[in-house]
Amino acid sequence: MDRIYADHASTTPISEQALQAMTDCMRQYYGNPSSIHACGREAARALKAAREKIASCIGAEPGEIYFTSGGTEADNQAIRTAAAYGKMTGRRHMIISQTEHHAVLNCIPALEEDGFAVTLLPVDKTGLVSVEELKKAFRPDTCMVAVMSVNNEVGTAAPVAEIGRLCRERGILFFSDSVAAAGHIAVNVKENGVSMLSVSGHKFGGPRGIGALYVSSEIPVANLMYGGSQEKTKRPGTQNVPGAVAMAAALCDSVEKMPENTEKLETLRERLIQGLSDVEGMWLNGSETSRFPGIVNLGFEGVSGEALMLLMDLNGICVSTGAACNTESVEPSHVLLALGLSADAARSCIRVSLSADNTEEEVDAICEAIGTAVERIRG
């Protein structure tokens, strides 16, 4: 049975460009980039080129890019950096949106233990951060605001440029988790006033186990670990050169194809929603306008999202009930609860996340399978 993959927000298949770049790098640049012999210098040049490509894709300088193992590590290092900055400047208040990834939210207990006060910024029923609520939350001792660029569960896009402007006017760091955004919507750290930004390779056709953190050159970067001189001593350990090269290739390819991919995804999204419009008790979570079109979060009255996902899987269709890194939890999605859904309603939702590789025929098959599965569960 041919599978239909509609869980791209969890991870994407590696692109041909990334796979080729990674394979070539493993064969040709196998030296340690910290070694001073010829093989090491070749690997170092490949790593430098990858850093330059990633920087160019997000409007940064190469020296502001730090390679990590993925989005979670990058998020943690950004929070640690903000905490160090807050201590240095005597400001111990942070504002973090309620719908952040757990890689950010689960840092809060450690921050509070370290003497920081954290304000959880609410979102509206579409998952959108209110700029007016943010203004009210600012304090004289606020050192950082954390708002993700695109929510990975419902696809709502934040007003990043406006938040960046407000933070810049007040001398406050602005960290934006862009793991769900990079390669899919335009990202420019300088234009948007972003101080720190995280990306993860496997979200846009790169390999797993490689990510990057952008930190403005004006900000001292804090360490998560200690060791050698790699990544300017801020992320020691032998660098994953093939991963970095492949991630750079995938990001450049995604950025180049962004206009045509966005147009196709918007068409597929509307076809999906329209194809399910006759399913009784169906609703759409997230914003209708401020959103990344590849993520569609749907609720079905009187239906268990987990049961629906499993029935879809039995029919060869891969969807999810939310963030893949939280599938072991029996708790309803914190994102959907923040949108105002009850716990029962939040448990009735699934996420269909598409890519430009999906077809209209696949979307039609997804709609048919969902309709059949919902009827079966209710029956």
N, C-alpha and C positions, 0 to 999 in steps of 0.2 A: 504494500500500500504506500503510495506517495504521500509524504508528510507535507503539511502546510505549516510553515513557521511564521508565527505572528506574535513573537515575544522578543522583538528586537530591542526593547527598552531594558531587558535583562542582560542580553549580550547579543552581539552581531556575529554572523559568520565572517571569517577573515576574508578580506578582499584579495583579488588576484594580485593587485599592485603591492599590497603589504606582504603577501605570501612570497612573491618573487623577490622583493627587497630583502626579506628576512633570510630566505634561502641563500641568496647571493652573498649576503653579509656573513653568514655562518661559514660559507666556503672560502671567502676571500679575506675577511677581516677577523681572523680568529685570535689575534693577539690581545693581550691585556692592554687597554688604552692608557694605563698608567706606566707601562713599560717604555723605556727610552729607545729600544732597538727598533728596527724597521717595521716589524710586524705590529709592535705597539703603536708606533706613530701612524700607521695606516688605520688602525682601529680608532685612534683618537681623532683622526680627520673625519672618519665616518660619523662618529658621535657628534663632532662639532657641526657637521652639515645637518644632521638630524635636529639639533638644537636650534639652528638658524631657521630651518623650515617651520618648525612648530611655532617659534617666535613670530615669524612673518604671518602665519595664519591667524594669530590672535592680536596682532598689533603691538607686540612686545619687543624688547631687545633680547638678543641671545643670552646675555649674561643674567637675565632675570628668570630664566627657565631652569628648574631643578627637576631632574628625573626621579621618580618614585616607583613603588611597586604597584601603584594604582590609585584610584580615587580616595579610598579610605585613608591611606597613609597621607596623601596630599591634604585632605581635609584636616586630619589631626595635626599635621605640621603647621597649617595655617592658623588653627586655633591656638596652638602653643606659641606661635610667633606673635599673635595678637596679645596673648597674656603677658609675654615678656615685654612687649611694647607698652602695655598698660602699666606694668610695674615700674618701668623706666620713667614714664611720664606722670606717674602718680594718679592714674585713672583706672578704676577697678569696676567699671560697669560695661556690660555687653548687651546688645540687642540681637536676638536670634529669632527668626521666624518659626512659627509652630510647625510648619510643614517641611522643615529641613530633613535631609537624610540622617539616619541614625549615626552615621560617622561624625556628624556635627552634634546632634542632640545628646548623644551618650557621652559627650565630653563635659556636659554641664555639671554633673556631680563633682567631678575633679576640679572644675573651675571654682565652684562654690566652696569646696574644701580649702581651696587656695586663697579664699578671701574675696572672690569676685561676686558681684551681684549680677544676675542675668534676668533680663526682661524678655519674656516670650511674646513676640509680636503676632497678633491674631491676623487671620486672613478672612476674606468674605466668603460667601457661599460658592464662589467659583474658584477659590484658591488664590485669589489675587491679594497681594499685600497692599494695604492702604497707605499712601504717602502721608496723608493727614495723621493717621495713627502713629506712623513713624516719627513725625515731627513732635507729637505729644510725648513719645517715649524717650526722646533725647534728654540727657542730663549733662551737667557740666563735667562729670567724670566719665562720660561714655568714651570708650576707647575703640570699639569695633561694632559694626553692624554686619550680620551674616544673613544674606537672602540668596537662595539659589536662583540661577538664571531661568531654568525650566524645571518644573516639578516632574520627577521621574515617574510618578504614579498617575497623575491626571493631565499632565502636559501643559499646565498653565505657565505662561511666560511672565516673568516679573518686569516691572518698569525699571530696568537696571540703570539706564542713563539718568533718570530722575533721582534715584537713590544715590547714585555715585555723585551727582552734583551736590545734593544735600550734605553728604558726608564730607566732601572735599571742602565745602564752605566752612565746616566746623572743625576741620583737622582730625576727622575720625576715619579709621581704617574701614574699608568696605571689602569684605570677602564674599565672593560669589562662587558657589559650587556650580561649575558648568559641565559636569560629567554628562548630563542628559542633553546639553545644548551644543557643545563644540562639534563642529562638522555637520550640524543640522540647521543652525541659524547663525546669522552673522555675529561674531564675537570680536570686539575691539576694546582692549583693556584701557588704552589711553583715552580714546574718545568717550568711553563710558565712566571714567573715573574709578575704575576698579583697582584696589590695592593688591589683592591676592585672588587667584583664580585656580581652580583645580580641573583637570581633565583626566580621562582614563581611556586608553587605547582601544579596548574591546567594545566600546560603545559606538564606534564609527568605522568598524571594519579592520581594526588593528588586532594584535594578539592580546591575550590576557597576561596579567602580571607586569604591566608597564603603564605608568601614568606620568603626569607632570604637574608641578606646582609653579605658577607664576607668582613672583613676589616683586613688587616695585623696588627698584634699586635704592630708593630712599629709606627702605625699611630693613632693619637688621633681622636676619633670618634665624630663628631658634632651631636647635637640634632636637630631633626625636631620639637619636642614637649617636654614639661616639665611636670614632675609629680613625681611618686614614684621611687623606686629603681630597678624596673624590667629591665632586659637586661642591667645590669650595669649602670642604670639611662639613657641610651642612647635611649631607646625606651620604655618609661614608659607606664603603663596600664597593667591590668591583662592579662597574656599571654593566647593565644589560644592553650591550651595543646592538645586537640583532633586534631586540624588542624596541629600542628607541628608533632605529632606522625604519622598522616596519610601521611603527606608530606614526612617524612623520610622513611616510608614504601614504598611509591610509587617510590621514588628516588633510593633506594637500589634495588628494583625489576627491575627498568628500566636499571640500570647500569649492573646488573647481566645478563640481557637478551640482552644487547646492541649488541654483535657480531651477534647473530642470527637475531635480528630485523633489523640490518643494511643490512645484506645480503638479507633479504626478501624485504625490502624497495627498494633496488637498482633494484631488479627484477621487482617490481611493477612499479617503475618509468620508466624504459626502455619500459615496456609493454604499459604504458600510452602514452609516446611520440611516440612510433612506431605506436600505434593505431590511432594516430591523424596525422600521417605524410602525409596522402592523403588529408587532409583538406587544401584547397587552401588559401594562405595568412596567414598561422599560423607561429608564431615564438616563441622561448623560451627565456625568460629573466633570467639573472643570469649566473653563471659560469657552464661550462660543467664538470669541474674537481674539483675545490675547493668549494664543496657544501655539505649541508646536503640533502640526497636523498629524504626525506619525503616531501619537499616543491617543487612544480612545478608551476612556474608562466608563463602563456601562453598568447600571444597576437594574435588577429584575425583581420586582415585587414578589415576595413569597418563594424565592429561590435561593438556595445556598450557592454562593459563588464557588466554593470548593467543589461541590458536587457537579456544578456546571463545567468547571475546568476539567474535571476528571472524565466526564462524558465526552467532552471535546477531544481529550487526549485519546480516548478509545476509538474515536473517529479519525485519528491521525492529524489533529489540528492542535498546535501548541500555542496556548495563551496562558495568562497568569492571573492570580488574584491580587497582585501588587508587586512590591519590590522583592526581587529574588533573594536578597540577603536577609529577608525577614520571614521566610516561608516556614521556619520551625516554630514561630510564635502562634499561639492560639488566640491572641488578642486581635481585635479588628484594627484595620489600618489607622494609624494616628493621623494620616493626611485626610482621610475621609471624615474622621471624627472632627477634625479642625474645620472642615467645610460645613459642619452642622448636622451631619447625618447621625442617626441613632446607631447604636452598636449593631442592631439587627440589620438595618439598612446597609451599613458598611460591609457586613458579611455577605451581602447579596450581590456584590459587585465583581466584575472581572475586568482585566485590562487587555485590550487588543492593541499591540504595538507593531505597526507596519513599517516596511522599508520600500524603497523604489524598486526593489527586486520582486515584490509581490505583484500579482496580476489582478485584473478585474475578475477573472474566472475564480481565482482563489478567494477573493472577497465575497463573491456570490456563494461559494461553498461554505464559507464561514457563517454567513447570514443564515443559510439553510440549516446548518448544523446547530447553531444557537437556538433557532426557532424550535427545532425538533427536540433538543435537549431540555429547553425550558418547559415545553408541553409535557414531556415525560416526567420531569421532576415534580411538576404541579399535579400531575395525574396520579 
